[in-house]
Amino acid sequence: MQNQTAEVIRSAAPAASPQRWSVAEVEALLKLPFPDLMYRAQQVHREHFDPNALQLSTLLSIKTGGCSEDCGYCSQSSVNATDIQNQKLMEVEAVVAAARAARENGATRFCMSAAWREPCDRDLENVARMVSEVRALGMETCATLGMLSEEHAAQLREAGLDYYNHNLDTAPELYGEIITTRTYQDRLDTLEHVRSAGISVCSGGIVGLGENITQRAALIAQLANLDPYPDSVPINNLVKIEGTPLAEAPDLDPLDFVRTIAVARITMPKAYVRLSAGREQMSEAVQTLCFLAGANSIFYGEKLLTTGNPAEDHDRVLMKKLGMYPLTEKH
C-alpha cells in the first residue's frame, strides 16, 4: 500500500505542461490515505499560493426564480415546487450599491447571478451596464446567466467582465439524471464561447447529488482536462431544498467533501478553489480542513443566491482563529 500511495503522489506532481487526467487517476487520488492526500494537496497549494490568504467573493442574485430549466437541486427552477418568490431583474443602481457595500466589507470580486436558461438581448444589455459600473468600483466582476452565445460573450467582455461562471455540475454519466433541459455539451459550448471572448472561466460542480466515487472523479477529470482548466473552481456541497427532487439525497460524508477539495487542488494547481454552497452547514473544523486541503476562496456574505451563507463577522472570527486573512491584506 505504501508503494502504491507513493506512486499516486508522484504521478500527481505538477508537470511542465498541463497534465491530462484519466478518471481512474483521479479516483486513485480520492482513495489515498487521508494524511497522504492532505500532504500532497498542501505541497501543491504552497507552491502556487500564500496558504494563509483567502480570496473573498460576494454573490448577488440579480434576477431570482422563474427559470425554465429543471435542475434537480435548484430552488429557482419553475419546474420545482419551492417557495421561492420570483423577482425581476434588479435595477442597475441597486446592483452597484450592493457591490459598493461588498467592497467595503472586504470582497474583491463581485458575482452577479440571474436565473435564466439564457439571457435575451435586452437583459444582456442591462447586465453589461452592471458589469461596467461594478468594474469602475475597482472590483473584479463575475456573472452567471445561463448559456451564452458567442455574441453575448463578446458583449460582456467589451463591458469589462473578468469571469464567467458556468458549472458542469456533475459527471457526464450522471448529468441526465439531474438535468434534462440542457445537455452537457451545451455547458461545454458556453465555456468555449466565454474563453474565446477572452473572459476567464469559473467552473466547478456540486457533490452530494447521489454520485458514487467514480462519478465524483469524472467531474474533477472533466474540469481538470479543460484547455486550460478553469481559473476559479467552485466546489459546492448540495444544499437540500424542500420541493426539489434532490431534497432527500443522502448526506455526503464531510471527509469525502474535503477529499474533493484536495483533489481539485492537486489536479488544478493554479486555480482558485472556492468553498461554495453548503458552507453554512459545515462546522468550523470541516471548513478548516477544506482550507488545509487547498481551498483558498470563499463566498463572503449573508446569502448565497437563495440559501444562507455564514455572516461576514463569523468568517472574520474563523479567519482570525486560523491566522488567515483576505488576499488583499498584506502580512
C-alpha positions, 0 to 999 in steps of 0.5 A, spaced: 500 500 500 505 504 501 508 503 494 502 504 491 500 511 495 507 513 493 506 512 486 499 516 486 503 522 489 508 522 484 504 521 478 500 527 481 506 532 481 505 538 477 508 537 470 511 542 465 505 542 461 498 541 463 497 534 465 491 530 462 487 526 467 484 519 466 478 518 471 481 512 474 487 517 476 483 521 479 479 516 483 486 513 485 487 520 488 480 520 492 482 513 495 489 515 498 490 515 505 487 521 508 494 524 511 497 522 504 492 526 500 492 532 505 500 532 504 500 532 497 494 537 496 498 542 501 505 541 497 501 543 491 497 549 494 504 552 497 507 552 491 502 556 487 499 560 493 500 564 500 496 558 504 494 563 509 490 568 504 483 567 502 480 570 496 473 573 498 467 573 493 460 576 494 454 573 490 448 577 488 442 574 485 440 579 480 434 576 477 431 570 482 426 564 480 422 563 474 427 559 470 425 554 465 430 549 466 429 543 471 435 542 475 434 537 480 437 541 486 435 548 484 430 552 488 429 557 482 427 552 477 419 553 475 419 546 474 420 545 482 415 546 487 419 551 492 417 557 495 421 561 492 418 568 490 420 570 483 423 577 482 425 581 476 431 583 474 434 588 479 435 595 477 442 597 475 443 602 481 441 597 486 446 592 483 452 597 484 450 599 491 450 592 493 457 591 490 459 598 493 457 595 500 461 588 498 467 592 497 467 595 503 466 589 507 472 586 504 470 582 497 474 583 491 470 580 486 463 581 485 458 575 482 452 577 479 447 571 478 440 571 474 436 565 473 435 564 466 436 558 461 439 564 457 439 571 457 435 575 451 438 581 448 435 586 452 437 583 459 444 582 456 444 589 455 442 591 462 447 586 465 453 589 461 451 596 464 452 592 471 458 589 469 461 596 467 459 600 473 461 594 478 468 594 474 469 602 475 468 600 483 475 597 482 472 590 483 473 584 479 466 582 476 463 575 475 456 573 472 452 567 471 446 567 466 445 561 463 448 559 456 451 564 452 452 565 445 458 567 442 455 574 441 453 575 448 460 573 450 463 578 446 458 583 449 460 582 456 467 582 455 467 589 451 463 591 458 469 589 462 467 582 465 473 578 468 469 571 469 464 567 467 461 562 471 458 556 468 458 549 472 458 542 469 455 540 475 456 533 475 459 527 471 457 526 464 454 519 466 450 522 471 448 529 468 441 526 465 439 524 471 439 531 474 438 535 468 434 534 462 433 541 459 440 542 457 445 537 455 452 537 457 455 539 451 451 545 451 455 547 458 461 545 454 459 550 448 458 556 453 465 555 456 468 555 449 464 561 447 466 565 454 474 563 453 474 565 446 471 572 448 477 572 452 473 572 459 476 567 464 472 561 466 469 559 473 467 552 473 466 547 478 460 542 480 456 540 486 457 533 490 452 530 494 447 529 488 447 521 489 454 520 485 458 514 487 466 515 487 467 514 480 462 519 478 465 524 483 472 523 479 469 524 472 467 531 474 474 533 477 477 529 470 472 533 466 474 540 469 481 538 470 482 536 462 479 543 460 484 547 455 486 550 460 482 548 466 478 553 469 481 559 473 476 559 479 473 552 481 467 552 485 466 546 489 459 546 492 456 541 497 448 540 495 444 544 499 437 540 500 431 544 498 424 542 500 420 541 493 426 539 489 427 532 487 434 532 490 431 534 497 432 527 500 439 525 497 443 522 502 448 526 506 455 526 503 460 524 508 464 531 510 471 527 509 469 525 502 467 533 501 474 535 503 477 529 499 474 533 493 477 539 495 484 536 495 483 533 489 481 539 485 487 542 488 492 537 486 489 536 479 488 544 478 494 547 481 493 554 479 486 555 480 482 558 485 478 553 489 472 556 492 468 553 498 461 554 495 454 552 497 453 548 503 458 552 507 453 554 512 452 547 514 459 545 515 462 546 522 468 550 523 473 544 523 470 541 516 471 548 513 478 548 516 480 542 513 477 544 506 482 550 507 488 545 509 486 541 503 487 547 498 481 551 498 483 558 498 476 562 496 470 563 499 463 566 498 463 572 503 456 574 505 449 573 508 446 569 502 448 565 497 443 566 491 437 563 495 440 559 501 444 562 507 451 563 507 455 564 514 455 572 516 461 576 514 463 577 522 463 569 523 468 568 517 472 574 520 472 570 527 474 563 523 479 567 519 482 570 525 482 563 529 486 560 523 491 566 522 488 567 515 486 573 512 483 576 505 488 576 499 488 583 499 491 584 506 498 584 506 502 580 512 
